[in-house]
Amino acid sequence: MRSIGLLSRLAVLLGCSLAALPVGAATAGSRPHIVVILADDMGWGDPGCYQPGSVIRTPHMDALAGEGMRFTQAHTPSAVCSPTRYGLLTGRYAWRTRMKEGVLDGFAPPLIELDRPNLAAFLRAQGYATACFGKWHLGMQWLRPDGSPLTGDLMLQPRKGFRSGEEVDTHRRLTAGPTTIGFDTYFGIAGSLDMAPYSWIENDRCLIELPSFVADDRREMQNLSPGIGDAGFDRTEVLATLTKRTVEHIDRHFRRPDSKPLFLYLPLNSPHVPLAPSKHYVGRSPAGVYGDFMIETDDFVGAVTDALRRHGQLDNAIVVLTSDNGGLWHIWNPVEADDVAGYKPHERGLSLDRLGHRSNGNLRGTKADIYEGGHRVPFIIRWPAAVKPGSVCTTPVELTDVFATVADVLGQTLPAEAAPDSFSLLPLLKNPSSQSFARPFLVHHSLHGVFAVRRGPWKFVESRGSGGFSSPKTVNPAAGEPTGQLYHMDNDPLETRNLFASEPARVAELQRLLDEVRRGASVRALARDPAAAASTR
């Protein structure tokens, strides 16, 4: 009952009248459907529209870019998945929560607080039908056999691995999850496909019929942690099943004569490990099983846009395609570098590079790193009502900006406590060269809690090393050596020349800014008045 009360208060908090929208805002009859497709570990160089020489064909993603806007400087708030998902749905940095590093495991308690304003609850209060199909990875409230809640977070200790789930009663109803915070419908998996539970979840029920235990499998393409699951659960059919269920939901929704505007949040399991394309896709790409999985991911995008088009709704929809962090299967070959002593590429990148594909293009680093390869991602928005086909935006933006953008499109002013680190992209969607986009800076965060701040062309990292997967993860500077990193991203996009020692005033300025944000100042407050920044909740 407590969760229902909290959601009711949240609906009152976020529910604003649509009767007095400003000129140019969406009216009740023309409110666009909103579709957010979030790939998992898809790198900046994976879609062909970002890397024209790619050996992986992605015609549906390329078509989306050709009909919409492609952002070349879009960043996730974190270089790993769970915190990015939190940031996208709440417009708030996940390190403001209990999550200071790492990711969630499949049995973690919820990360999104029940009274935290989020995109699903906001849109439901605006009259949208809300649905999520895919990988949640934001925590659910599981129960033990005695009915007590499973607590604790192994994700706060990312080197310890994930839980097997043997202490969980999977037949008990989940008391917190997607449908608790604002989604009318949910179907998907609790976490990544390399962690338990290996089973489907529908709304608030785990669908384990024949319990089984998956053994540890550390092969490069699988990387499975041991844990409970359903004997009939087939990893190679997960993306195909998500495609089928999503399309069926779209068809059912638009067959209703009085259907509401639709919000679809579609967080995929691909192309994250285990690399598990369905049988129909095996062998279709020269980039091996990863390329096969990317082709199937691209076909998911095509299936969703085709379903919307079939019902005459594609041109009345905002379709967002992006990824939760950079690619994993990547190596970096700098032409010159003065701050990469001891650098070793992530071993997984080697196998894909030999096949002629670079998941992050020419960017430095990989998933989990503080470098660009860890957090710069594809970001495409198709919306014919405002976006010129084939347009390109080079302004740095974040996935946390989705929440404020949606509110702006609907002509709604967010309550002060909602989306504190989010800024509307609407000015850029109308004009990619617009100077009225309000975001003053971006904050990056690595797997192991390393921070960076990006303002204008300058990127400041307050320590040395990748903070993630690439070696060296950390560097202990000798006396007199730089203690951090500073790059001019316009002049040095590959992050090869560390200017920390030659720009002490700029380093001090960016360090002060980062410290202010970490002390609790919201980015929105700092944009309004740096001297009187309000604290986030």
Secondary structure, DSSP 8 states (H G I E B T S, - for coil): -HHHHHHHHHHHHH---STT--TTS--TTT--EEEEEEESS--TTSSTTT-TT-SS--HHHHHHHHHSEEESSEE-SSSSHHHHHHHHHHSS-GGGTT-SSS---TT---SS-TTS--HHHHHHHTT-EEEEEEE--S----B-TTS-B----GGGSTTS-----TT--TTS--SSSHHHHT-SEEEEESS-TTSS-BS-EETTEE--SSEEEE--B--TTT-B--EEEETT--GGGHHHHHHHHHHHHHHHHHHSTT---EEEEEE---SSSS----GGGTT--TTHHHHHHHHHHHHHHHHHHHHHHHTT-GGGEEEEEEESS--SS-----SS-SS-TT-B--HHHHHHHTTT--TTTT-S--TT-SSHHHHB--EEEE-TTT--TTEEE-S-EETTHHHHHHHHHTT----TTS-TT----HHHHH-TT-S------EEEE-TT--EEEEETTEEEESSSS-SSSSB-S-----TTS-SSEEEETTT-TT-----TTT-HHHHHHHHHHHHHHHTTB-HHHHHH-GGG--B--
